[in-house]
Amino acid sequence: HKFERGSPEYIHALKDPTHFDARLNTVGKQQCEALAKEAEKLTYDLILVSPLTRTLETATLGFPADGEAKGGVPMVAVESIRERFGRNPCDSRRAKDKLEADFP
């Protein structure tokens, strides 16, 4: 789905239970490709990420070579940095075991 932020369709989609722990859409994945090009220029030794599917996808797509090109940079999902008070299905996360299966 692609909705302009703030549009009635976008607001409705926020409340839609089918968007529970939403995944990135095509535009989001394209943005991650651009992020990956910029990430190649950076020096870092740790990646902290929220344990929501869309943020885990962003981190893994945006830093695709972190393990090889950066000498094994760890990526750690941290519960305390995720959206905590979101009232929308997209701000809720799946069970930890489901996330670990998709993002080992």
Order of alpha helices (4+ residues) and beta strands (2+ residues): alpha-alpha-beta-alpha-alpha-beta-alpha
